[in-house]
C-alpha cells in the first residue's frame, strides 16, 4: 500500500495519503478539492550500521547516485 504525496492546486496544502486503490479519489484534507498534483516522493531508511549504504556524491565522483565515476549513467 503506497503512500503518495500531494499538493492541492486550490489551496497549496501539501499532504500524504495512504492509497489502497490507484483508482481511488483523493480529496484535499484542508479544502476538500480534488484538483491535486502528485509530488515526487523520496524514500529513505536508516540502518543500524555506521557506513551509509549509498553515496550522495560529496566526493565529486560520478553522478552521486552510486559514487562510481564509470557507473551506468556514464557521468
N, C-alpha and C positions, 0 to 999 in steps of 0.2 A: 504494500500500500504506500504509494509515493506521497510525499509532502511537496506541494507546489507553493511557490511564492508568487504573489500577485501584487499589482498596483492598480488602484481604481482610477479610471480615466475621468471620473466625475469629481472626486474629492481628493485625489492623490494619496489616499491612505494605502500604506503597504502592509501586507499581512501574509501569513502562511495558512495553508488549508490542507488537511489530510483528505485526499480524494480517493474514494473507493472504486469509482467507475469513471473512466475518462469521458464518458458522455454526460456526466452529472453537471448540472447548472450550479455555478458558484456565484454567490452574492457578496457584495462588499459588506462587512460587518458594521461599517460606520454609516453608510448612506443607503444601503440595500440595492445599489446599482448592479447591473450585470455587465456593464461595459468595463471589462477588466483586461489587463495585459499580463501574460505570464512573464516572470522575470527569470533570468539565468540564475540557477541555483548552484552553489559551490558546496560540495560535500567534503567534510573533513572529519578526521578522527584523531584521537590521541592514544598512543600506545604507552605501555609502561617502560619501554626501552629508553636508553639515553641517546641513541643515534636516530635521527629522523629517517623515515622510510622514503623520503623524496627530497629533491634539491630544488629550491626556489630560484636558483640562478644567481646567487650572491657572488659567486666567484668569476662571473663573466664567461663561463664555458658553455657552449651550446646555446640552446634557446631558453634554458631554465626549466624545462619540463622534466628532463631526465638527467641533465648535467653532462651528457655525453656530447662533446663537440662534433663527433661523427655520427650522431644519432639519426633516427629515421626521418627527422624533419629536415635534415641537411643544412642546418644553420651553424 
